[in-house]
Amino acid sequence: MSQASATEYINHHLTHWTIGEGFWALNLDTLVVSWVLGFIFLGTFYCAAKKATAHNPGKLQNFVEMVVDFINQQVADTYHGHNKLIAPLSLTIFVWIFLMNLMDLIPIDLPALFYNGSFKIVPTTDPNLTLGLSLSVFLLVIYYNLASKGWRKLLREITCQPFGPWLLPFNVFLRIIEELAKPVSLGLRLFGNLYAGELIFILIALLPWWAEWSLGGVWAIFHILVITIQAFVFMMLTIVYLSMAEDSH
């Protein structure tokens, strides 16, 4: 493959299926794939809950219960408050992000069999989605800060910690940096890892077929660990941030 055709191939696979322009542009491939995976997740867990039985549980029920127990244990070990939203939120974040990451194992040329234009099948390689998820967590952090502490106590915490009221501007500056770092690090970490993984798959696809399948198989096996860890890290940091928001000390 010539350098020009290789560049076109890479650009094609890194381009979204988009409508609109500028700020109002929508990446339709990200929306479609993430919604479909969300419905699959909700439908699967709903069916498992609907058919749940204590006498003769099936494989689906055992799998769902294993995932739920795992998430509940992580929340119990990390979250210091007593909020019924945290466990369902953590479960949703972990499973949904894992499914979106899992799309990175689908051959990159497969969407071309159904759609001739650009179509990125991995939603988490879109920073709009990852930063949107992290922004949602950030808004919850602000809400629980206000709900658990009240605006007076929160204001005193922002202005007087960690160095006391005499260094109020420095305290506020540090608090702003600390809070803004949470959504930025959450979103960019997930995006960066999955984007790098997708790019490696694209570069492998440029190799001869015998090297493509051997190297692609090895990278796919390793990437299973990456996609699982990234979903877990996003979930755990969400739990930690919400726990910090409700801590009074």
C-alpha positions in Angstrom: 0.0 0.0 0.0 1.4 3.4 -1.0 1.9 6.2 1.6 -1.0 8.2 0.1 -3.4 5.3 0.2 -2.3 4.4 3.7 -2.9 8.0 4.9 -6.4 7.9 3.3 -7.1 4.6 5.0 -6.1 5.9 8.4 -8.0 9.2 7.9 -11.1 7.3 6.8 -11.2 5.1 9.9 -10.6 8.1 12.2 -13.4 10.2 10.7 -16.9 10.2 12.3 -20.2 9.9 10.6 -21.3 13.5 11.3 -24.1 15.8 10.5 -24.0 19.6 11.1 -21.0 21.8 11.4 -18.9 23.4 14.2 -20.3 23.3 17.7 -23.7 21.9 16.6 -22.2 18.9 14.8 -23.4 15.5 15.9 -21.3 12.3 15.6 -24.1 10.0 14.6 -22.0 6.8 14.8 -21.2 7.6 18.5 -24.9 8.2 19.3 -26.2 5.2 17.5 -23.7 2.7 18.8 -23.8 4.0 22.4 -27.7 4.0 22.5 -27.9 0.5 21.0 -25.4 -0.9 23.6 -27.3 0.9 26.3 -30.5 -0.7 25.3 -28.8 -4.1 25.1 -27.4 -3.6 28.6 -30.8 -2.6 30.1 -32.7 -5.3 28.2 -30.3 -8.0 29.3 -30.4 -7.1 32.9 -34.1 -6.5 32.9 -34.7 -10.0 31.4 -32.4 -11.5 34.0 -34.2 -9.7 36.9 -37.6 -10.6 35.4 -36.8 -14.4 35.2 -34.8 -14.5 38.4 -35.4 -17.5 40.7 -33.8 -18.8 43.8 -34.4 -22.4 43.1 -32.9 -23.0 39.6 -30.9 -19.9 38.4 -29.8 -20.0 34.8 -26.4 -18.9 33.4 -27.6 -15.4 32.6 -28.9 -14.9 36.1 -25.7 -16.2 37.6 -23.6 -13.9 35.4 -25.8 -10.8 36.3 -25.7 -11.6 40.0 -21.9 -12.0 39.8 -21.5 -8.5 38.2 -24.0 -6.9 40.7 -22.2 -8.5 43.7 -18.9 -7.3 42.4 -20.1 -3.7 42.0 -21.8 -3.8 45.4 -18.6 -4.9 47.0 -16.6 -2.1 45.4 -19.1 0.5 46.5 -19.2 -0.9 50.1 -15.4 -0.8 50.3 -15.0 2.7 48.8 -18.1 4.8 49.4 -18.5 6.2 52.9 -22.0 7.4 52.7 -25.5 5.7 52.5 -26.8 6.7 49.1 -29.0 4.2 47.2 -28.0 5.8 43.9 -24.3 5.0 44.0 -24.5 1.3 43.4 -26.9 1.4 40.4 -24.9 4.4 39.0 -21.6 2.4 39.3 -23.2 -0.7 37.7 -24.4 1.4 34.8 -21.1 3.1 34.3 -19.0 -0.1 34.4 -21.2 -2.2 32.1 -22.0 0.5 29.6 -18.4 1.7 29.2 -17.2 -1.9 29.1 -19.6 -2.6 26.2 -18.6 0.5 24.3 -14.9 -0.3 24.8 -15.6 -3.9 23.7 -16.5 -2.6 20.2 -12.8 -2.0 19.7 -12.4 -5.8 19.2 -14.7 -5.8 16.1 -12.6 -5.7 12.9 -12.3 -2.1 11.8 -13.4 -2.8 8.2 -16.6 -4.6 9.2 -18.8 -1.5 9.3 -17.7 -0.8 5.6 -19.8 -3.9 4.6 -23.0 -2.1 5.7 -22.1 1.6 5.2 -19.8 3.1 2.6 -19.0 6.3 4.5 -17.0 6.9 7.6 -18.3 5.1 10.7 -16.4 4.7 14.0 -17.9 1.8 15.9 -16.1 2.6 19.2 -18.0 5.4 21.0 -15.3 5.8 23.7 -12.8 7.0 21.0 -15.0 10.1 20.7 -13.9 12.7 23.3 -17.4 14.3 23.1 -18.8 11.1 24.7 -16.1 10.5 27.3 -16.1 14.1 28.4 -19.9 14.1 28.4 -19.8 11.1 30.8 -17.2 12.8 33.0 -19.2 16.1 33.0 -22.2 14.2 34.3 -20.2 12.8 37.1 -18.8 16.3 37.8 -22.4 17.7 38.1 -23.3 14.9 40.6 -20.2 15.8 42.6 -21.3 19.4 42.8 -24.9 18.4 43.7 -23.8 16.0 46.5 -21.3 18.6 47.9 -24.2 21.1 48.2 -26.7 18.4 49.4 -24.5 17.0 52.2 -22.8 20.1 53.4 -25.1 23.0 52.5 -23.9 26.1 50.8 -22.4 27.8 53.9 -20.3 24.8 55.0 -19.2 24.2 51.4 -18.2 27.9 51.0 -16.2 27.7 54.2 -14.5 24.6 53.0 -13.6 26.2 49.7 -12.3 29.4 51.2 -10.6 28.1 54.4 -9.1 24.8 53.4 -6.3 23.7 53.4 -4.4 26.7 54.6 -6.9 28.7 56.6 -8.8 32.0 55.9 -5.7 34.1 55.6 -4.8 32.4 52.3 -8.3 32.5 50.9 -7.3 33.3 47.2 -4.8 30.4 47.2 -7.4 28.0 48.8 -10.0 28.9 46.2 -7.4 28.6 43.4 -6.4 25.1 44.6 -10.0 24.0 44.9 -10.9 25.1 41.4 -7.9 23.2 40.0 -8.8 20.1 42.0 -12.4 20.1 40.9 -11.7 20.8 37.2 -9.1 18.1 37.1 -11.7 15.4 38.0 -13.8 15.6 34.8 -10.8 16.3 32.6 -8.8 13.4 33.9 -11.8 11.0 33.8 -12.8 11.9 30.2 -9.3 12.1 28.7 -8.0 9.0 30.3 -10.8 6.9 28.8 -10.6 8.6 25.4 -6.8 8.4 25.2 -6.5 4.7 26.0 -9.2 3.6 23.6 -8.1 6.0 20.8 -4.6 4.6 21.1 -5.9 1.1 21.0 -8.0 1.8 17.9 -5.1 3.5 16.2 -2.9 0.4 16.7 -5.6 -1.8 15.2 -5.7 0.5 12.2 -1.9 0.4 11.8 -1.9 -3.4 12.1 -4.5 -3.5 9.3 -2.0 -1.9 7.0 0.4 -4.8 7.3 0.4 -8.0 5.0 -2.4 -10.4 5.8 -0.2 -13.0 7.5 1.2 -10.3 9.9 -2.1 -8.6 10.3 -3.9 -11.7 11.8 -1.0 -12.8 14.0 -0.2 -9.3 15.5 -3.9 -8.3 15.5 -4.8 -11.5 17.5 -2.1 -10.8 20.1 -3.1 -7.1 20.5 -6.8 -8.1 20.7 -6.1 -10.5 23.6 -4.0 -7.8 25.4 -6.7 -5.2 24.7 -9.3 -7.2 26.5 -7.4 -6.3 29.7 -7.2 -2.6 28.7 -10.9 -2.2 28.0 -11.9 -3.9 31.2 -9.4 -1.8 33.3 -10.6 1.5 31.8 -14.2 0.7 32.6 -13.3 -0.3 36.1 -11.1 2.8 36.6 -13.9 5.2 35.4 -16.3 3.5 37.8 -14.0 3.5 40.8 -13.0 7.2 40.4 -16.7 8.1 40.2 -17.3 6.3 43.5 -14.3 8.0 45.1 -15.3 11.5 43.9 -18.9 11.1 45.1 -17.6 9.7 48.4 -15.3 12.7 48.8 -18.2 15.1 48.0 -20.2 13.7 50.9 -17.3 13.6 53.4 -17.7 16.3 56.0 -14.0 16.3 57.1 
